[in-house]
Each structure stands twice: as structure tokens, then as C-alpha cells.
Amino acid sequence: MAVHHHGSAPTAGAAPGTARVALVGSPNSGKTTLFNALTGLRAKTGNYPGVTVARYEGVAKVGDRDVVVEDLPGTYSLDPISPDERVVSDVLDLEHTGTATPDALVVTLDATTLRRSLGLLAQVLAAELPACVVLTFHDELTRRQGALDVAALSRALGVPVVTVVAGRRRDLGALRALLADPSAWDVPVVPPPTHPREVTAWISSVLDAAGYRAPVVDARTRRVDAVLLHPVWGTLVFFVTMFAFFQVIFTVAAYPQGWIEDLFGWLGGLVDAHVGIPWLSSFLSDAVLGGVGGVLVFLPQIALLFVLISLLEGVGYMARAAFLMDRVMSKAGLEGRAFVALLSSLACAIPGIMATRTLPSARDRIATMMGAPLMTCSARLPVYVLLIGLLVPSSTRVGPFGAQGLIMFALYLLGAVSAMLAAWAFSRLGRSTGPLLPFYMEMPPYRLPSLRSIGLAVYDACAAFVRKVARIILVTTVILWLLLNLPMRTDADLRAAGVDTGDSGAASSYVIDHSYGAAVGRFVEPVFEPLGFDWRINVGVLASLSARETFVATLGQVAAADDPENPSAALEKMTVQEGPRAGEKLFTPAVLASLLVFFLYALQCMSTVGMLRRESGSWKWPAIAFGYLFVTAWVMAWLAGTVVGALT
């Protein structure tokens, strides 16, 4: 049958006229795992025309030809209630002119939930596109004493059916053979019915014909869920898990972090020893090695953060956490899907904001987007680690627990509570009178995640962090170096100012104190002076608008001017240079508390502002978000500094 394409765009690496196949399936059906296995991660991302929902395409090798594979958003139905589901419906609609219609469809069905999954298949087959079924988790169906005749299921459906377990490459042979010629696929003699009552009868007849026996409820899952989904014990386990999470981040990551510090210290020594031009030596050691190395030193924490998140998600715990939090979110007039979006923001606010596309209500999407930047993302982690390290020594303990991990847990908890309060406040604006739609989420059985899936998640996160360092942070640190070292001072200028030119530390301090960067920092000093910030901190705060991690690089450059051999010690010894606090220690507990709280609340990320603009469709909501978060950050930082100052 002929299929007409509407606005189909070429895919990188694919020849013109290449067949296009779309993967359709419900969340947790193994669809994206299958996509990765078929394409070998040779994927590109973009957006569907007219909407901000991301599209993922890759090229699968099928014999001597290529097939473009598109991973459609997960959906339980083609009756859309959210932007993600609307995209799937539009792609499968031959009459819709805004999106490219695929040549064929591959539908992933979870063998353990086949009765529910067949409802989606009935709607997909109604699109009258060539389709085949990939049966996933067939091994789990067998393990849980279920049964299914795959050949009989294929005959009952009238379409090809193959089984693939966990995206294993060796299971893909039959599917690749099918993808070689979708036009030869069998099609149902009689298409499935469309009326809900008739669809239910059709599903029962298909399952009877295939000899399907549903799997028994996994006893292990039932026992564990009795605890983890309990309103009291489950919540307690959740907080204990998160608490242990941050204890591990501080203790385990300390060793590789020390190795990276030693590496960049050694490289800085080589530069000092072999580069005879003072300004070039300063540029390479302070801007490049000091700025980039000062941020890369936190790579172990980033990697460990994503190892733990991937483990919790892969084992099936994150779905339970979302279910638990649905009760909390309902108090704010939201639902569990909003918590899933907020939980995604632990990695970065950008995917968290993108995850709001699964919410059916525009009001809920805006409310969740306004709260997402308050979740403590990985970009805050280097700032927190630096400031907490200045606030309390690593040896300080509260009972059996490390004080540093305890403070980190408190910051993450405060960020999460603040995010939900913000979402609650914005959900009150423009509240509709309609009822909340039910929250539907698959509870996957507990599984051991594959090392490959964890490795890919950690690799992607670390690679994104390194790319950010190589592009945004490196450029920003170079600009900062120029601002902190211009105008250039000759030896005559330094001597005229009473500076000993033989003391490189004194000369560097004078240059920085009288630089363009210092002028910028002093210009905004009236705004931040009540918080205890001086111009050096102000420059770091302004620089962190490009990326929060740049704050660490900025302080590293400033400290290196005082003590290039040990910038960390220089930060601890740094004193206030002017004003009523002149001569006092700069980083007092009150100032450190103010900084921690300021970075917890402030929207110091222009990439997030840009994503808010894309998702909301105007500059109104990004402007509101930046404004209310800055005011909240200033007020809360002032309160934190005042309280801690009074206590110390």
C-alpha cells in the first residue's frame, strides 16, 4: 500500500529515499532500549514541526542498506491528553500534514502486561500502516510461570511477531530481516474494531488463540512493595535512601577527586617551569588549567551521582518514589507526573522542564516548570562541594555520619520542598474548575539493571559535563581572566603604586584588585553587600549566569593570584579588603551559608531560561521565573546569613 510522506526531512547518515520505521510503545515497554540496540546509539535529536517535543532518529544497518528508525514518545493510547501523546497520534495520522508519516511501524508489547498492551496495538493497526510486533520481557513472562505461543499470536493478530529480550544484539536477527522489506509484511485480513467494548472482546479472543497465561504476581516484588509503597515506611525508606545517597557521594568521590587535583597541579607546575612569558604562563595556569581543572575536579561526584540515579531507576525504585509522591503532589493540586518531571531535574533542570510535556494540563506544565529550577541539579554540585568544604572540615561528623554529606542532603531536601511549594503556588494561578486527571504509571517489577545501561547513562552525563566545561566554562574563564588581568600593568606602574615587583603574589593581587573585573564586581556591590559578598564573590556570581560551575573557576582564579601553589588554602585565608569588615575573614560561616542558599534558589543558568522560553512559548514565564527566584534567593540568603551569624 502506498504511504505518503508529509514534510519528511533527511536523516544524517541515511541516503535519500531510505525507508523510515517508527517505534511505538507504552512507557517501560523496552522501546528505547530496542532503539539503542538497533541504531547502535547513532542517533540525532531534533524537534517535531511546530512543537517542542523532541524527536530521536537513528540509522539501523539492515544487510547492505540503511533504515531510518524513529523512537516516538511513549504512550498508553492514541487518544492524546498531553503534547507527547499528541505527537504520536499526529505521526500515525495519514491526513496530518505537519509530520512525516513512516513507511512502517514496529510496536513493542510487554509480554507480562499483554492484555493492556493490546489496546494500544488495536489503535495502531487502525492507522493502516505496515506493522510488526516486538514482544519484550518474554523471558520474564516465562520466569513468572506465564505462557504464550508466539506463532499463534502472530496468526491471531495478522502481523509478524518477534521476541527480543533486553535489546540484546543477538536477538535482533529476525527483526532486522523483517525491516529489510516492510512492504512484504502480513496485514490483518480484518482490522481490529474501534469501539471500546468490541476492542475488549477482540483482545480476549487474541489472547485465547495465543494460549496466553498471565504471569503470576512476582512474590518478591509484592513483599518489597508492601514496605516501599507504604505511606509511612515507604516515605521513611525514601528519605533514608536519599540520605545514604549523599553520604556516598562525598566519601567515595574524595579519592578520584584528589587524583584529578594532583594531575592539574602537576600540569600547572610544568607550565610555570617551562613557559617563560609571565602573562602567557598566567593565562595557561590560571585561566585554562585553573579554570577548567577547578571544575573538572568535580567530575567524580557527577559520575557517582548518575551511577546512583541510574541504579535507582533501573532497579524500578524511581517509579515507586513517584507513586509515593503522588499523594504529596495532590495536595498541591498536581499529580505524580509532575513529581517525575521534578525528579528529572536532579540531573538538570532542562530535561526536567522537557518532561513536563507528559502533563495533560497547560496550567500544570507551567506550575511544574516554575518549580523545576529549584531542584538541586548536577551543576550546583561543584559549588556545593566547594562551599561545604570551606564551611566544615571533611573530618567533622554528626554521630556516625559525615557533616558534609548531612549538609548536602539538607540542601537537596530544601530544594525539593521549595520546588514543590513553588509548583503549588503557581498551580493556584488560573486554576481550572475541571477535575484532576488520574495519574497512571506502570509499576515495573524489580530488575537488576544492566551494566551497559548504567555505563551509558554515566557516560552521557559525564560527556555532557566535559563538553560544557570545554565550551561554555572554558570561554567564560578566558573572558574572566581577561577581565581580571586588564588593564595590563608594567613594572613601572607597580612600583609607582608601591608594589614589590619581586613578589609575584603581591603583583598579581594588585592587578586583580584594580582590574576591569574588580570594577564590575564593585559596581554591583550595593546589591550583594547585605549578604556579606565582596566584589570577588560578586564577579563569581555574575559569571555563574553562563554556568553555575563557573563560580568555582572564578574563585579559583582569584585565589591562585594569592597562592598559586595552594588555591584552596588561599580561599580559606582570604580577607575582606575594604569597608567596615576590612581585615576580617571573607568566607565566614554566615557568608558561606548565604552563598549556599543563594545558589540553591537563584536561576543562575541561561540555558534553563532558554528552555523555559521554548516550552512556554514566550518570554513572559522565563522573566517571571528569573525575577521571583532572584528575589527569593536574595531574601533567603540574607535570612540564612543572619541566623548563622547570630549562632556563630
C-alpha angles and dihedrals in degrees: 000000000000119000121199121214122217114207096333112184123209117255121229111259095017126108119237112272093027114156115258122216124185124207113221126185147120122273114282092019093117094255098133092043088055090048091054092048093049097045098034087230090295088140136143127200131216140140134272113249112275097003136075096229108124122239124209120205133173140167120249120200110230108180107300096341138070129238122196109228121198121196106214119204114273115263138172094206144011089233095095125217098160136043091254093054091044089058092054091049092049094048091054093045109097090198095054109101099190100074137042115260112223123233092232143002131230110200118199114211124187106229091209093058099032097140092060094039094055090065090066091045091055090056093045093051089053087067087073094225122135106271140181131186126234110200111211131192091025088143090056091049089057093044091054092051096258125137139207136169102220095193091050090048090054091051092047093050096040092225133093116274125196131173123231123180118211093329092291110176093224090060093055098076096092092045093049089051089054093048090056091076117012091171089070094057119119116252127204113271088215115025117231117269122259103210110098094232092048091046090056091053091046091052091051092050092049092050092047091050091050093049090238118183113186116235118256117251107274105252093208092051092047093052095047093045090053085069104030095048095044110116092231107025093037092053090047091051089049093056093043089051092051091046092053088045093066095039088059093048092058100040103041098039094052094083101053089039089060091050091054091048090052091048095053091042089055091048090049089052090053090052093050091048099046107029108079098182106091099211093046091047090051092047094051097041099038106029102030107026097024096044099039095034091048089061100035089058086077093057092102090058091049091049093047092047091057093042089058095042091049091049093051092046096043094049090053099251098118091064089055091049090053090050091051092048092049087081090053094044092050088063086062092049090254132104142231094275087065089056090051088056092048091047089053088058091068086081096039135331091235098068088039091057090045089052090064086079088084090064113098096209122073089209091055091048092053093045092050092045090054090054100040096080089060093064108099104254127196091258089068092052097082090048092049093047092050095047096041088050089055092045100050131013117246090244094060112110137186103211107308093340131088113250092220093058090045092055091046091052090050091052092050091047092049090049092051093048091047091049092054092045090051091049089049092051094049092044087064090063112092092353111188122224093229122107122263113262115241118265110237120188131162113238102214118207115254111274135174105247116231118255088232094059092047091046092051092049092049092044093051092049094047093044090051090049092049091047089051090051092047095050118021100023097041092050091046094048091050090052089047091051089053092048092048095047102040133126091045115230124216123214088255090056091050094048090048088055091051096253120145103237090201090064105076092188093054091046093050092047092051092049093050093044090055099038132115088255091057089051091054091047092050091047092063093037095105089063096052103028093093087059092055095250120144127202093276092057090043091057089051092049092050092046091051090067086082092049129341092231089064088076088070092049091049094053088045091057093047093047093046089061089061098039116004091179095057114015092169091060089045090057092052091050096043113126136199109265103200144011130046091318094051111148094018122117111276100210100054120161089259093054092045090050090050091050094048092050093043092055090045092061108023120096094230096164124088091189089063090048089053092050091050088054092052096046098043095041097229144053091248097088097040089052091049091047094049092046099046093043093050092050091046091048093051095047095044092045090052091049092047092049092047094050096044091044090053092048095048 
